[in-house]
Each structure stands twice: as C-alpha cells, then as structure tokens.
C-alpha cells in the first residue's frame, strides 16, 4: 500500500521519541495506537476505493479516528508536562 495519510508519527513528528517511550511503557497507549493505525488504514482503503463504503460509515470512522487522535495527543501532552 502506498503512503497512508494521517499516520501518528507524521501528525506529531515533534513527539516521536515520547510516542515511542509511551508505547513501550504504557499498554493502554500502545492499544490506542494500534486501534488508531488499524482504523486509519481502513479509512485509507475506503477513501482510495480499495474497500468502498458509504458516506455515513466513512464519516463515523473519521470521527472515531479523530477521537482516538485526541486521546493519544492528550496522553502525549500529559507526559510532556510530567517531564517538566
């Protein structure tokens, strides 16, 4: 598959090391990343018509991806504040 947009490391490149550390140390964070990546790839397949879906389902998947991304970023920023 070609480059998949919205990969977490591309969304938050300034937090790459922190993302890695959290993934290793925090099982919940690692699971959120797995869920995000799986959903992101599903959205990419739908958007590129590899696995077409209806607009409502695509919109719901995008909303869920955004919610996961928000939770991931929240955990990243919480960790960043803890390091200060």
C-alpha positions as a Python dict, from the first residue, in 0.01 Angstrom:
ca = {
    (1, 'X'): (0, 0, 0),
    (2, 'X'): (122, 349, -70),
    (3, 'X'): (178, 615, 191),
    (4, 'X'): (-118, 628, 427),
    (5, 'X'): (-206, 984, 534),
    (6, 'X'): (-263, 1073, 899),
    (7, 'X'): (-2, 841, 1048),
    (8, 'X'): (62, 942, 1410),
    (9, 'X'): (437, 990, 1363),
    (10, 'X'): (359, 1227, 1075),
    (11, 'X'): (87, 1409, 1269),
    (12, 'X'): (314, 1472, 1570),
    (13, 'X'): (676, 1448, 1449),
    (14, 'X'): (798, 1668, 1735),
    (15, 'X'): (679, 1400, 1980),
    (16, 'X'): (833, 1096, 1807),
    (17, 'X'): (1056, 998, 2099),
    (18, 'X'): (777, 1047, 2352),
    (19, 'X'): (537, 840, 2139),
    (20, 'X'): (790, 558, 2131),
    (21, 'X'): (852, 576, 2506),
    (22, 'X'): (481, 578, 2587),
    (23, 'X'): (417, 288, 2351),
    (24, 'X'): (679, 79, 2530),
    (25, 'X'): (582, 179, 2884),
    (26, 'X'): (202, 215, 2867),
    (27, 'X'): (-15, -73, 2745),
    (28, 'X'): (-323, 149, 2714),
    (29, 'X'): (-133, 397, 2496),
    (30, 'X'): (3, 112, 2283),
    (31, 'X'): (-351, -20, 2234),
    (32, 'X'): (-477, 326, 2135),
    (33, 'X'): (-200, 345, 1874),
    (34, 'X'): (-291, 1, 1739),
    (35, 'X'): (-659, 98, 1718),
    (36, 'X'): (-572, 430, 1551),
    (37, 'X'): (-343, 268, 1293),
    (38, 'X'): (-596, -5, 1208),
    (39, 'X'): (-877, 247, 1169),
    (40, 'X'): (-656, 486, 973),
    (41, 'X'): (-570, 212, 726),
    (42, 'X'): (-937, 115, 696),
    (43, 'X'): (-1024, 478, 618),
    (44, 'X'): (-744, 498, 363),
    (45, 'X'): (-871, 183, 189),
    (46, 'X'): (-1223, 329, 179),
    (47, 'X'): (-1104, 667, 51),
    (48, 'X'): (-895, 505, -221),
    (49, 'X'): (-1185, 275, -319),
    (50, 'X'): (-991, -40, -240),
    (51, 'X'): (-1273, -125, 3),
    (52, 'X'): (-1551, 126, -75),
    (53, 'X'): (-1807, 215, 191),
    (54, 'X'): (-2098, 453, 220),
    (55, 'X'): (-2053, 815, 325),
    (56, 'X'): (-2215, 769, 666),
    (57, 'X'): (-1981, 486, 761),
    (58, 'X'): (-1678, 679, 635),
    (59, 'X'): (-1783, 984, 837),
    (60, 'X'): (-1825, 772, 1151),
    (61, 'X'): (-1483, 616, 1101),
    (62, 'X'): (-1327, 961, 1060),
    (63, 'X'): (-1493, 1081, 1380),
    (64, 'X'): (-1363, 778, 1568),
    (65, 'X'): (-1013, 836, 1427),
    (66, 'X'): (-1026, 1197, 1545),
    (67, 'X'): (-1138, 1090, 1893),
    (68, 'X'): (-851, 840, 1912),
    (69, 'X'): (-606, 1104, 1791),
    (70, 'X'): (-731, 1348, 2054),
    (71, 'X'): (-688, 1089, 2329),
    (72, 'X'): (-341, 1000, 2205),
    (73, 'X'): (-236, 1365, 2194),
    (74, 'X'): (-379, 1423, 2540),
    (75, 'X'): (-164, 1142, 2678),
    (76, 'X'): (143, 1274, 2494),
    (77, 'X'): (96, 1624, 2633),
    (78, 'X'): (28, 1492, 2984),
    (79, 'X'): (357, 1303, 2967),
    (80, 'X'): (535, 1613, 2835),
    (81, 'X'): (405, 1820, 3128),
    (82, 'X'): (515, 1549, 3373),
    (83, 'X'): (868, 1572, 3235),
    (84, 'X'): (892, 1945, 3312),
}
